[in-house]
Amino acid sequence: MSPPTDYFVDRRRLRRKLGWWRLAALIALGVAGVVAVVRLGGADSADKLTPHIARLELQGVITGDDDTIDMIKKIGESSQTKALLLEIESPGGTTTGSERLYEELRRVAEKKPVVAVVGTVAASGAYIAALAADTIVARGNSLVGSIGVLFQYPNVSKLLNNWGVEVETIKSSPLKAAPNGLEPTSPEAREAVASLVADSFAWFKALVQERRKLDDAELAKVSDGRVFTARQGVPLKLVDLIGGQREAIDWLVANKGIAKDMPVREWKKKSSLERLGLVGAAAGLARVAGLESIAGFLEKSILLGRSGELDGLLAIWQHSAAN
C-alpha cells in the first residue's frame, strides 16, 4: 500500500523548511566570518602585537572624520608601533578637518617618528597633514603645495532674476547669512568673507614657515597657491627626499634608530557594516548578489551624501577639466 498524498506534501514542506534553516545558518556563518576578519584586521590583531612600523593611508577629501582621528590615536598609543608611515593621496579638504588631522599627527610625532610618503598628490589640506611629519618623501612627479585657502559658493541671483523669482529675506543685520548666493553679494559681505580667508591663509603660511624652516622670501615663493612637482619642491624645501616607502624606511633606519628588518604593518580604518551604514550595507549585498548597477547607484548616493561635509573654508586643490 502506497503512502497517502498528504504524506508526500508534508515531506516537501519539511524539506523546504530545512532548506531555509540551512540557508540561514550559512548566512550567519558568513557574517561571523566577516566579523572575525574585521576584528583580526583591527588594531589588536596578532601581527600588531609585535614591534612594527605602522602604515596608514590618507586618501580622498580630508574632513577630519572621527574614524581617521581614532586610528591615529591608537597608533600613537600602541607600545609596539615604533614609527608611522603616513601614505598621502589627497587634494586636501576643509581647513578645520586638516587642522584637526595635523594636531593629532603632531601628538603621535611627540612619541615616535612620523614620515609622510606622498603618492600622486598631497596638496593644500593634505600638505598640512604632511607638515606634521618629521620628513616628507615624494615621487619626482608627485604634486605638493597649493598653499592657500578658498571660500566658494554659487551665486544664482541673475538666473532667478531672469525667471522673475525674487527671494525676500528678513534678518537681524546686513551681514547675517551673507553671502547666500540668492542675492548679489554686497561689498561688506565680500570683505567679511575675505577677512576669514586671509586669517586662515595667514595660519597656513605660518605653519609652513615654522615646519619647513623658511624665511619670508622663501615662503613667498611657495605660497601663491600653485602646486609643484616634488622635484621642484626639494630646492624649495617643501619636500625632503625623492622616493617612496623604501626611501622613507631607509630614512627611519638612518636617522631614528629603527631596525632595518622591522616589519611594516598596515593599519586600516574599520570597514564594517556598522560604519558603512544601511545604504553601504545594501550596496555590499547588491554587489555580492551580482547586481552591479544597483550597487553602483547606492555607492554614488553615499558619496553625494558625504559631499555635504565640505562646508566652510576649504584648503583643497582643484584642477580645471579644460586643462
N, C-alpha and C positions, 0 to 999 in steps of 0.2 A: 504494500500500500504506500503510495507516494505521499510526501508531506503536503499539508494544505497550503493554499496560495498565501494565506496570511503569514505563514512561517517564512517564506522567501522574502516577502515585503519587509518583515521585521529584521531579517538578516541584512537586507540592503540598507535599512535605516541605521542599524548598528555600525555597519562599515563606514557610512558617511560620517557618523559621529566620531568614530575612531580616527578617520582621516583628518577631521577638523582639529582634534586634540593633538595629533601628530604635527600638523602644520603650526599650531600654537606653540608647541614645545620647541620646534625648530626656530621659530621667530624669537622666542625667549632666549634660546641658546645663542643665537646670533647677536642679540642685544647685549647679553652678558659678555660675549667675546669682544664687542666694540668697547664696552666699558673697561674691560681688562686692558685692552690695547691703549686706550686713552690714559688710564692710570699709570701704566708702565712707562708711557711716554712723558709723564709729568716730571715735576722737579724731584720726586722721591724715588725715581726708578733706580735699579741697581747700578747702572753704569754711571750714575751721578753721585754715588756714594764713595767713589774713589777720586783721588786728585785728578783734575782735568782743567782744560781751557773751555770756557763756555762760549758757544757761538749763538748769537741771537740776530735774527733778520728783522730789519726795519724797512717795511715795504709800503708803497702806496701813500695816500694822503695822510699827513700827520694831524691827529686830533687830540693827542694826549689821553687816549682811552684808558680806562681802568685796567683792562687785561694786559696791555703792554707795560704799564707802570708797575703792576703787581709782579709781573715776570722779572722786571729789572730789580725790584726789591728782593725777590727770592734769590736771584743771582748774587746780590750784594751780601745777603745773609748766609749763603752757603759756605760752610767752612772748607768744603772740598773744591770749590771753584777758585782757582789760583789766578785767573785772568779772564777778561771778557773781550771777545772779538765781535764788534758790532758791525754787521753787514748791512750797508745802507743802499737802498734802491728807492728813492723818493724825490718828487719835485718840491716837497715842502708841505705846508698846511696852515693851520691857524697859528697866530703868534702866541696865544696863551697855551695851546697844546705843545708847541715847540719849546716854550719856556719851561713848562712842567716836565717835559722829557729831559731837557738839558739839566735841570736841577737834580732829578733822580739819578741821572748818569754820573753827575759830579759826586753824589753821595757814594756811589759804587767806587769811583776813582780814588776816593779818600782811603779805601780799604785795599784795593787791588788794582793792578794796571788795566787800562782800557785802551783798545786800539780800534779806530774806525776804519773799515775797509769799504771803499766806495765801489759800487758796480757801475751802472750806466750813468746815474745822476745822483748827486746829493746837493740840491740847490735850495736856497732860501731857508725855510724852516728846517729842512733836512741837514743843511750845512750848520745850522745852530746846534743840532744834535751831535754832529761830527766835532764841533768845537769842544764838547765835553770830554773828548778822548785825550789821552796823553800824546798820541801821534795819529796822523791821518795818512792812510795809504790809499792810492787810487791808480787805476789803469791809466795809461797815457792819454786815451781818448775819453776818459770819464769826464763828465761835466760837473763843475763845482762853482760855488759863488752865488750869483743872483742875490747879492746883499741889498735888501730893500723890503719895503712894506707897501701894501696896496689896499685900497678900500674900493670895491666895485659894487655898483647897483644899476639895474636897468631903469632908464627914465622913459616912460611911455606917455608922458603928458601930451606930446604933439599928436600921437596916434589917437588918444582919447579925444583930443580937441577936434581932429578931423572927423571923428564919428559922432561928434556932438555930445560927448559924455563929459560931464563936469563932476568932479569929486569934491564935495564940500566937507570941510574939517573944522571942528571947534576944539581948540586946545588952549592950555593954560598960558603958553608963551610961544613966541615965534619959532624957537629952536626945538620945541618938543616934537619928537618923531620926525626930525628933519636931518637929512633928506629922505624922502619916501618914494621917489620915483613916479608918483602920481601927479606931481605938480613941478613946475620949473624950480630948480634949486636956487635959492637966494644966495647972494654973496656972503651973507652972515653964516648960513648953513655950510657953505663950501669952506669958509675959513675955519669953522669949528671942527669939521672933519679933517681938514689939512693939519690942524694942530695935533689931533690924535695920531695921524700918520707920522708927523715929524717927531713926536715924543717916542713912539715905538721904534722909529728908524734910528734915533739917537741911541736908544738902548742897544739895538742890534749892532751898530757900529762900535760902541764902547766894548761890547762883548768880543767882537772880532779883534779889536785893537789889543785888548788885555790878553786874550788867549793865544793870539798869533804873534804877539810882541811886535807890533807895527808902530812906526812913528806916524805923525799926521800926514806926511807926504805919501808914505806907503799905503796908508788907509785910503786916501783919496783916490789912488789908482784902482782900487778894487771895489769901491762902494758906490759905483754909479748904476748898479742894477744888472749889469751884464753877467753872463756865465763865461767861465774859462775852461779850457781843457786842463787836465791835470799837468800836462807838460808845461803849459803856460803858468799854472798855479804854483809850481815848485819855486821858480825865482821870485814870484810874488808873495811867497810864504803862506799861501793858502793850503798847500799840500806839502807833506814832509818826504814821502817816498813814493816812487812809481812801482806798482806791483799789485799783488793780491794777497790772499790768505797766507801763502808761503812766506812772502816777504814780511808780513805782519808778525808771523810766528818767529821768524829769524830775529826781528827787532826785539821781541819779548825775551828771547834767549840771550841776546847780546846785552840788553840794557836793563832787564828786570829780573834776571836770575831764574827764569822759567826753564825747567828741564827740557832738553831738545826733543825727547821722546814722549813728552806728556801728551796724552790723547785729547782730541777736540771733541766735545760732546755738544750736540745741538739741543738748545732749549727752545721749545715751541709754546706759543700761546695755546690754551685749551681750545679744542675744536669739537667739543661735544655737542649733542643736540640741544642741550640747555643753553649754550652760548649762541648757537645759530638761531634759536627761537623756533616758533611753529612754522613760519614760512620757509626757513632754512631747512628744517626737518622734512617738510613736504617736498622741497626741491631735491633733497638727497634721496628720498624714497622714489620720486619720479624718475631720477636718473638710474637707480638700481633696477627699476621696472622697465627700463628701455624707452621711457617717454622723454626723449631729449628735448623736444620743443617746449614741453611744459616745464621741465627743469630749468631750461634757459630763461623762460619768461619769469619764473619765480625768483631766480637769482638776480635778474635785472631789476626786479622790484625791490630787492634788498639794497642794491647799490643806489637806486633812486632815493630810497628812504634815508640812506646814510648821507646823501648829499646835503641834507638839511643841517648837518653838523658843521658845515663850513659857514659859520656866521661870524660877523665882526671883522676885525682886521686880519689880513692874510699875509703870510710870508711864504709865497708859492711862486714857482717859475712856470709860466705858461707860454709855450711857443705857438706861433701862428701856423695854422694848417696851410696857409698860402705860401709859406716859405718851405 
